[in-house]
Amino acid sequence: MKKIDTAVKLIAALLFSTFLTACGGGGDDGNGGGGDPADVPLAQSPALVQQYAALFNNARSAARNCGAETMPAVHSLTEWNPKLQAAAQGHADDMNAKGYFSHTRQDGKTVADYGYTGMPTAENLAGGKGSPQAITNAWLASPGHCAAIMNSLSHTVAVAQRGKYTVMLFGD
């Protein structure tokens, strides 16, 4: 079911970006996507985000198989967004406080509730403790999670943890 959920989200993001391009929306902020005005260089992100971003960018630098799908190498993630970060942290905090594991928050909040105006392009969750390397390796071994990391629409990254929960959000 998780594979299907991730695939549906990726397809929806692709269709949404195609729609925006077709109707003239989604302007270009110089990184190929619409982005959010609060996007800043990745170097300004918290250390944990930089650690994960380095692992993601290493993975994105070469073509890889995500299950049966061959994904081409894609550009590096270059931006961080404090609003996207707040959304990721809110999701990790909510799962930890309420003891659930789901892409759908029980409190109903979305990235828009945190003021993020870019397009969310991918989300990965981890529900067990582990190093950033171990969690990234597990995501790369899962076809849907791997495809999310290799999503070429993504330019912005946020990663948050609380308890045993890790939330990765990518935006355009």
N, C-alpha and C positions, 0 to 999 in steps of 0.2 A: 504494500500500500504506500509506503514512503517513496518508493521509486516512482509510482504513478503520480503522487502529489508533487514531487519535484519536477517531473516531466511536464505536468500540467502548468505549474508556475512558470517554467522556462518558456513554454509555448505561449502562455498568456503575455509574458513580458515581450516576447518577439512580436506578437500580434499588436500589442499596445504601442510598441515603438514604431512599427510599420504604419499604424494608424496616425500617430503623431507626425511622422515624416510626410505622409500623404496629405495631411490637412495643414501642413506648414508649422505645426507646433513643435515643441521639444527643442527649441533653439540650440545653438552650438556654443558651448562655453570654452571651446578650444581643446577639449579632451574627447570630442566626438559624440558627446551625449548632452542631455539637457542639464544634468547636474542640479545642484542646489547652491544658492548664493553663499551658504556657509561653508562650502567645501574649502579645505585648506590643504597645503602640501602634506603628504604622508609623514614627513619628518616632524610635523607638529603633533602627531598622535601620541597617545600613551605608549609606554614601552611594550606592554603586552600586545597591542595592536601591531606595532612595528615588528615584533617577533613573528606573529602569525603572518603578516603581510610578506615578510621575507620568504617564508615557507610557501605561501601561495604563489608568489611571483616566480620562485624557482620552479614550481610545478607548471606554471603557465608559460614558461620560457621554451618548452619543448612540446611537440605533439605527443599525445598519450592516448591510450585506449581507456575509455570509461565504459567498462563492460564490453559489449559488442560494438560500441560506437567509437570510431576514431575521431579524436578532437584535435584540431590543428593548434599549434602554438598561438598564443594571443599576447597582446600588449600587457605590460605590467600594470598593476593597480598603483595609482599615483596620488590619490586623494584620500582624505579622512574627513568625516563630517561629525561635529559634536552632537547634532540632532539625531543622526543615525546611530551614533554611539549611545545616546540616552535611550533610544528605542530598544537597542540590543540589551542594554543593562536592565531596562524595565522588564523585558521579557524574561531574562535570566532570574531577576529578583522575584517575579511573579511565580515562575515555575518552582523556584526554591521554597518560597513561602507557603505555597499551596500543595506542593508535592505531586505535580503532574509533569508530563512530558508531551508537548504538542506544538505544532507550528501555529495553532490558533490559541491566542491568549484567552484565559478564562475571564479576564477583566474587559475583554473586547477591544482593547486599544490596538492601534496600528501605528506605523511610522508617521503617518500624517498627524496623529495626535501629539506628536513630539515636535511638530513644525517642519518636518522634512518635506521639501517640495520636489525633490528629484524622484526618479522612478526606481523603486526597489527592484533589483534584478535577480537576486538569489538570497536564500537563507539556508544555512545548515545549522543543525542542533547536535550537541553531544550530551549524553546523559550519564557520563561516568568520568571519574577523575582520570587525569593523565596529563602528560606534558604536551605542550603545543605540537611537538613533533609527532607524538603518538596519536593525538587526535587528528592531526592533518593526514597522517598515514592511513588512519581508519577511514576518513572521508574519501581519500583518493582511491581506496580499495572498494568503495561502494559506487556503482555506476551513476546513480542520481546525484550523490554528493560531489563526485568527481566532476560531472557535467556542470554543476553549479559553480565550482571553483574555476572551471575553464570557460565560463560564460563571457563571450567577447563584448557584451554590452556593458560589463562592469568596469568602472574606473575608481569607485569609492569603496572603502572597506571600513567596517566597524566590528569589533570583537569584544564580547563581555562575558564575564564569568561570575557565578554566585553558587557557592556550595559545589555540587557535582555537575552543574549545568554550564555549558558553553553555548553562546549564541553568536553566529557569524552572519552579518548582513552585508550585502553588496548593493551598491546603487550605481546609477548611470553617471 
